[in-house]
Amino acid sequence: MNFPSNQDLLSNDASCFARQEVDKIAKMVIWELEIGSMSLSFSKNSHDIFELNMPASFSINEMISFFEPSHCIIADDAIEDAIGNGKPFDLELSLRTAKNNVIWTRFKASPVIDEYGKCVSIQGILQDIDEYKQREIVLQNSLAMANERNKRLQNFAYIVSHNLRTHTGNLQSMVEMHNHAHTEDERVAIFGHIQSVSDSLNLTVKDLEQVVRVQAEISSDKKIIKFETVFTNMLRVLSNNIDEANAAIEYDFSRCTATNYIPAYLESILQNLLTNALKYRHPHRQLVIKCHTYIKNKHIYLIFEDNGLGINMARHGNDVFGMYKTFHNNPDSQGIGLFITRNQVESLGGSIKLESVVNEGTKFTIRLT
């Protein structure tokens, strides 16, 4: 009988130690599920990834339960598919540790098949890839924001081209008519039209300047802003309009008191929403405006709703945030406020959604961060 030499034992110990160190550095746990007994075993550093005080010792179902609810189903299906059909898997799933920290993991395994084509065990790894995944998510979000910004710039370029071309075309026609006028009265009348088109062009340029300013201010410093401070300040600014409309204002920022945002943006967003609610109030009931905030999945939401005229979403839903899009016969409507509001929100990676029913009211759901 040949016994291993001291050198072989030392070599094996060194190899085992080296493997453990590699697994630790790679933040990886090796696991194996024996199908006959459904017993689950782990490599020695298993407690690290699960943030346990001792090496992991639990069933396959208990291991799967560490994954976030939506990913538990994916992991369970993968295990069943490996046992029943001999199918390997390689998944990226989020896991909640014993210390309640959520991390991204790589959950990978291959079934071991016997000579009868039956799965006798599953051998796999569970690796902490949170650092890599977070970088990937940030990159994906940055690319999505860049793509969205490009779309907005293309849309803005189209609007600029269309609107300026319309005004310059009208001016050119009026000038030609003025040059070919036969009487002084005709020239005076045509010049009045020229002045009107000129005023309209000047207003358009000012509107476009506001949109350009949104893009220019993206680099402005964000600050911690208290919602109640900004909101009550806007109420003071619009106090005359609020009194004239006899509007009732309700607000509650207790569920999220502040946000890290560009002050000018938040002020502009709230001012536009308040102004619109006052402008499009229902003539036969008191206007009630409600505003509140909350946090969900680490995102800050601002909810703004009123019981005003509402908008026919079936007819106008696709145009609500368009430039120069108006939906009521209000002489003060310019169709620029919501366009700017959407650009401000989306330029900082947020989103804005509108729900509205004619003669019932409107609700804005704004994800600020």
C-alpha positions as CSV (number, residue, x, y, z in Angstrom):
1,M,0.0,0.0,0.0
2,N,1.4,3.4,-1.0
3,F,0.9,6.2,1.5
4,P,1.1,9.8,0.5
5,S,4.3,11.5,1.4
6,N,4.6,14.5,3.6
7,Q,5.4,16.5,0.5
8,D,2.1,15.3,-1.2
9,L,0.1,16.2,1.9
10,L,1.7,19.6,2.0
11,S,1.1,20.1,-1.7
12,N,-2.6,19.2,-1.3
13,D,-3.0,21.5,1.7
14,A,-1.3,24.3,-0.3
15,S,-3.6,23.6,-3.2
16,C,-6.7,23.6,-1.0
17,F,-5.6,26.8,0.7
18,A,-4.8,28.5,-2.6
19,R,-8.3,27.5,-4.0
20,Q,-10.0,29.0,-0.9
21,E,-8.1,32.2,-1.3
22,V,-9.0,32.4,-5.0
23,D,-12.7,31.8,-4.2
24,K,-12.5,34.5,-1.5
25,I,-10.9,37.0,-3.8
26,A,-13.4,36.2,-6.5
27,K,-16.2,36.5,-3.9
28,M,-17.4,33.0,-5.1
29,V,-19.0,30.1,-3.3
30,I,-18.9,26.6,-4.8
31,W,-22.0,24.5,-4.1
32,E,-23.3,21.0,-4.9
33,L,-26.7,19.5,-4.7
34,E,-26.9,15.7,-4.4
35,I,-30.2,14.7,-6.0
36,G,-30.8,11.4,-4.2
37,S,-30.9,13.0,-0.8
38,M,-31.4,16.6,-2.0
39,S,-28.6,17.5,0.4
40,L,-26.8,20.8,-0.4
41,S,-23.1,21.4,0.4
42,F,-21.0,24.6,0.2
43,S,-17.3,25.5,0.1
44,K,-15.8,26.8,3.3
45,N,-16.3,30.5,2.6
46,S,-20.1,30.3,2.1
47,H,-20.9,32.5,5.1
48,D,-19.2,35.5,3.4
49,I,-21.6,35.8,0.4
50,F,-24.7,35.2,2.6
51,E,-23.3,37.4,5.4
52,L,-23.8,34.7,8.0
53,N,-21.9,34.2,11.3
54,M,-21.1,30.6,10.4
55,P,-20.7,28.4,7.3
56,A,-24.0,28.0,5.4
57,S,-25.9,24.8,6.2
58,F,-29.4,24.7,4.7
59,S,-31.6,23.1,2.0
60,I,-31.8,24.1,-1.7
61,N,-35.1,25.8,-1.0
62,E,-33.7,27.8,1.8
63,M,-30.8,28.9,-0.5
64,I,-33.2,29.9,-3.2
65,S,-35.3,31.9,-0.6
66,F,-32.3,34.3,-0.2
67,F,-33.0,35.6,-3.8
68,E,-35.3,38.5,-4.2
69,P,-39.0,37.4,-4.7
70,S,-39.1,37.9,-8.5
71,H,-35.7,36.1,-8.9
72,C,-36.7,33.2,-6.6
73,I,-39.0,31.9,-9.3
74,I,-36.2,32.1,-11.9
75,A,-33.8,30.2,-9.7
76,D,-36.3,27.6,-8.7
77,D,-37.3,27.0,-12.4
78,A,-33.6,26.7,-13.3
79,I,-32.9,24.1,-10.7
80,E,-36.0,22.0,-11.8
81,D,-34.9,22.3,-15.4
82,A,-31.4,21.1,-14.5
83,I,-32.8,18.1,-12.6
84,G,-35.5,17.1,-15.0
85,N,-33.9,18.0,-18.4
86,G,-30.2,18.1,-17.6
87,K,-30.0,21.7,-18.6
88,P,-27.2,23.9,-17.3
89,F,-27.9,27.6,-16.4
90,D,-26.0,30.8,-15.9
91,L,-28.1,33.6,-14.4
92,E,-27.6,37.0,-12.9
93,L,-29.9,37.4,-9.9
94,S,-30.3,39.8,-6.9
95,L,-29.9,38.2,-3.5
96,R,-30.8,39.6,-0.1
97,T,-28.2,38.6,2.6
98,A,-28.8,37.7,6.2
99,K,-27.9,41.4,7.0
100,N,-30.6,42.6,4.6
101,N,-28.2,43.9,2.0
102,V,-29.2,43.3,-1.6
103,I,-26.4,42.3,-4.0
104,W,-26.2,41.0,-7.5
105,T,-25.0,37.5,-7.9
106,R,-24.0,35.1,-10.7
107,F,-25.9,31.8,-10.1
108,K,-24.4,29.2,-12.4
109,A,-24.5,25.4,-12.5
110,S,-24.2,22.3,-14.6
111,P,-26.0,18.9,-13.9
112,V,-23.9,15.7,-13.5
113,I,-25.6,13.0,-15.6
114,D,-25.1,9.2,-15.0
115,E,-24.9,6.5,-17.7
116,Y,-28.7,6.2,-17.7
117,G,-29.1,9.9,-18.6
118,K,-30.4,10.8,-15.1
119,C,-29.2,13.8,-13.2
120,V,-27.4,12.6,-10.0
121,S,-26.1,16.0,-8.8
122,I,-25.8,19.7,-9.7
123,Q,-22.5,21.5,-9.3
124,G,-22.4,25.2,-9.4
125,I,-21.1,28.5,-8.2
126,L,-22.7,31.5,-6.5
127,Q,-20.6,34.7,-7.1
128,D,-20.9,38.2,-5.8
129,I,-20.9,40.4,-8.9
130,D,-22.5,43.5,-7.3
131,E,-19.7,45.9,-8.0
132,Y,-19.5,44.9,-11.7
133,K,-23.3,44.9,-12.0
134,Q,-23.7,48.4,-10.5
135,R,-21.1,49.7,-12.9
136,E,-23.0,48.1,-15.8
137,I,-26.3,49.6,-14.6
138,V,-24.8,53.1,-14.3
139,L,-23.4,52.7,-17.8
140,Q,-26.7,51.5,-19.2
141,N,-28.5,54.4,-17.5
142,S,-26.0,56.8,-18.9
143,L,-26.4,55.4,-22.4
144,A,-30.2,55.5,-22.0
145,M,-30.0,59.2,-20.9
146,A,-27.7,60.1,-23.8
147,N,-30.1,58.4,-26.3
148,E,-33.1,60.2,-24.7
149,R,-31.2,63.5,-24.8
150,N,-30.4,63.0,-28.5
151,K,-34.0,62.3,-29.2
152,R,-35.0,65.5,-27.4
153,L,-32.4,67.5,-29.3
154,Q,-33.6,66.1,-32.6
155,N,-37.2,66.9,-31.7
156,F,-36.1,70.4,-30.6
157,A,-34.2,70.9,-33.9
158,Y,-37.3,69.9,-35.8
159,I,-39.5,72.3,-33.8
160,V,-37.0,75.2,-34.2
161,S,-36.8,74.5,-38.0
162,H,-40.5,74.3,-38.4
163,N,-41.5,77.3,-36.3
164,L,-38.8,79.6,-37.6
165,R,-39.5,78.6,-41.2
166,T,-43.2,79.3,-40.7
167,H,-42.5,82.8,-39.3
168,T,-39.8,83.7,-41.8
169,G,-42.0,82.5,-44.7
170,N,-44.9,84.6,-43.4
171,L,-42.6,87.6,-43.1
172,Q,-41.3,87.1,-46.6
173,S,-44.8,87.0,-48.0
174,M,-45.9,90.1,-46.1
175,V,-42.9,92.0,-47.3
176,E,-43.5,91.1,-50.9
177,M,-47.2,92.1,-50.5
178,H,-46.1,95.4,-48.9
179,N,-43.7,96.1,-51.9
180,H,-46.5,95.5,-54.4
181,A,-49.2,97.4,-52.5
182,H,-51.0,100.1,-54.6
183,T,-52.2,102.4,-51.9
184,E,-51.0,103.7,-48.6
185,D,-53.9,102.1,-46.8
186,E,-52.9,98.7,-48.1
187,R,-49.3,99.2,-47.0
188,V,-50.4,100.3,-43.5
189,A,-52.7,97.2,-43.2
190,I,-49.9,94.9,-44.4
191,F,-47.4,96.5,-42.1
192,G,-49.7,95.8,-39.2
193,H,-49.6,92.1,-40.2
194,I,-45.8,92.2,-40.5
195,Q,-45.6,93.6,-37.0
196,S,-47.9,90.9,-35.7
197,V,-45.7,88.2,-37.3
198,S,-42.6,89.9,-35.9
199,D,-44.1,89.8,-32.4
200,S,-45.0,86.2,-32.8
201,L,-41.4,85.4,-34.0
202,N,-40.0,87.2,-31.0
203,L,-42.2,85.2,-28.6
204,T,-41.1,82.0,-30.3
205,V,-37.4,82.9,-29.9
206,K,-38.0,83.6,-26.2
207,D,-39.7,80.2,-25.8
208,L,-36.8,78.4,-27.6
209,E,-34.4,80.2,-25.3
210,Q,-36.2,78.7,-22.3
211,V,-35.8,75.2,-23.8
212,V,-32.1,75.8,-24.5
213,R,-31.7,77.0,-21.0
214,V,-32.9,73.6,-19.7
215,Q,-30.0,71.9,-21.4
216,A,-27.5,74.5,-20.3
217,E,-28.5,74.3,-16.6
218,I,-28.0,70.5,-16.5
219,S,-24.4,71.1,-15.3
220,S,-25.7,73.4,-12.5
221,D,-25.0,72.2,-9.0
222,K,-27.6,70.1,-7.3
223,K,-28.6,71.0,-3.7
224,I,-30.6,69.4,-1.0
225,I,-33.9,71.1,-1.3
226,K,-36.9,70.9,1.1
227,F,-40.1,70.4,-0.8
228,E,-42.2,72.4,1.6
229,T,-39.9,75.4,1.4
230,V,-40.0,75.5,-2.4
231,F,-43.8,74.7,-2.6
232,T,-44.8,77.4,-0.1
233,N,-42.6,79.9,-1.9
234,M,-44.4,79.1,-5.1
235,L,-47.8,79.6,-3.3
236,R,-46.6,83.1,-2.3
237,V,-45.5,83.9,-5.8
238,L,-48.9,82.9,-7.2
239,S,-51.0,84.1,-4.2
240,N,-53.0,86.6,-6.3
241,N,-53.9,83.9,-8.8
242,I,-54.8,81.4,-6.0
243,D,-57.0,84.0,-4.3
244,E,-58.7,84.9,-7.5
245,A,-59.5,81.2,-8.3
246,N,-60.5,80.6,-4.6
247,A,-58.4,77.4,-4.8
248,A,-57.9,75.0,-1.9
249,I,-54.3,73.8,-1.7
250,E,-53.4,70.6,0.2
251,Y,-49.9,69.3,0.5
252,D,-48.0,66.7,2.5
253,F,-44.2,66.1,2.2
254,S,-43.8,64.1,5.4
255,R,-43.0,60.8,3.5
256,C,-40.1,62.5,1.7
257,T,-39.2,65.9,3.0
258,A,-36.3,66.8,0.6
259,T,-34.4,65.9,-2.6
260,N,-31.0,66.5,-4.2
261,Y,-32.0,68.5,-7.2
262,I,-31.3,71.7,-9.2
263,P,-33.3,74.4,-7.3
264,A,-34.3,76.3,-10.5
265,Y,-35.7,73.1,-12.0
266,L,-37.9,72.1,-9.0
267,E,-39.2,75.7,-8.7
268,S,-40.0,75.7,-12.4
269,I,-41.7,72.3,-12.3
270,L,-43.9,73.3,-9.4
271,Q,-44.7,76.7,-10.8
272,N,-45.8,75.2,-14.2
273,L,-48.0,72.6,-12.5
274,L,-49.6,75.2,-10.2
275,T,-50.1,77.6,-13.0
276,N,-51.7,75.0,-15.3
277,A,-54.1,73.8,-12.5
278,L,-55.2,77.4,-11.8
279,K,-55.5,78.2,-15.5
280,Y,-57.6,75.1,-16.4
281,R,-59.8,74.9,-13.3
282,H,-63.4,73.7,-13.7
283,P,-65.9,76.7,-13.8
284,H,-68.6,74.9,-11.7
285,R,-66.7,73.7,-8.6
286,Q,-64.0,74.9,-6.3
287,L,-60.5,74.0,-7.5
288,V,-58.7,71.6,-5.2
289,I,-55.0,71.0,-5.7
290,K,-53.1,68.2,-3.9
291,C,-49.4,67.6,-3.8
292,H,-47.4,65.0,-1.9
293,T,-44.1,63.0,-2.1
294,Y,-43.0,59.5,-1.3
295,I,-40.0,57.2,-1.8
296,K,-40.4,53.8,-3.5
297,N,-37.5,51.5,-4.6
298,K,-35.0,54.3,-3.7
299,H,-36.7,56.7,-6.2
300,I,-38.3,59.9,-5.1
301,Y,-41.8,60.6,-6.4
302,L,-43.7,63.9,-6.6
303,I,-47.5,63.6,-7.1
304,F,-49.5,66.6,-8.2
305,E,-53.3,66.4,-8.9
306,D,-56.2,68.7,-9.3
307,N,-60.0,68.4,-10.0
308,G,-60.0,70.7,-13.0
309,L,-61.2,70.4,-16.6
310,G,-59.0,67.4,-17.4
311,I,-57.7,66.3,-20.8
312,N,-59.1,63.8,-23.3
313,M,-56.2,61.4,-23.2
314,A,-57.6,59.2,-26.0
315,R,-57.5,62.2,-28.3
316,H,-54.5,64.2,-27.0
317,G,-52.5,61.7,-24.9
318,N,-49.6,61.6,-27.4
319,D,-49.4,65.4,-27.6
320,V,-49.7,66.4,-23.9
321,F,-46.0,67.2,-23.5
322,G,-45.5,68.5,-27.1
323,M,-44.4,72.1,-27.8
324,Y,-47.2,74.5,-28.6
325,K,-49.8,71.9,-28.0
326,T,-52.9,73.2,-26.3
327,F,-56.2,71.4,-25.5
328,H,-58.6,74.1,-24.2
329,N,-59.9,77.4,-25.6
330,N,-57.9,79.4,-23.1
331,P,-56.5,82.7,-24.5
332,D,-53.5,82.4,-22.1
333,S,-52.5,78.9,-23.4
334,Q,-49.1,78.8,-25.0
335,G,-48.3,75.1,-24.9
336,I,-44.7,75.6,-23.7
337,G,-45.0,74.9,-19.9
338,L,-45.4,71.1,-19.9
339,F,-42.8,70.8,-22.7
340,I,-40.2,72.5,-20.6
341,T,-41.3,70.6,-17.5
342,R,-40.8,67.2,-19.2
343,N,-37.4,68.3,-20.5
344,Q,-36.3,69.4,-17.0
345,V,-37.4,66.1,-15.4
346,E,-36.0,63.8,-18.1
347,S,-32.7,65.7,-18.4
348,L,-31.9,64.6,-14.8
349,G,-32.9,61.0,-15.5
350,G,-36.4,61.2,-14.1
351,S,-39.8,60.6,-15.8
352,I,-43.2,62.2,-15.8
353,K,-46.6,60.5,-16.4
354,L,-50.0,62.1,-16.7
355,E,-53.4,60.6,-16.0
356,S,-56.5,62.7,-16.8
357,V,-60.2,62.4,-17.2
358,V,-62.3,65.1,-18.8
359,N,-64.3,67.1,-16.3
360,E,-62.8,65.1,-13.4
361,G,-59.2,66.3,-13.2
362,T,-55.5,65.6,-13.8
363,K,-52.8,63.7,-12.0
364,F,-49.0,64.0,-12.6
365,T,-46.7,61.3,-11.3
366,I,-43.1,62.6,-11.4
367,R,-40.1,60.4,-10.6
368,L,-37.5,63.0,-9.7
369,T,-34.6,60.7,-9.0
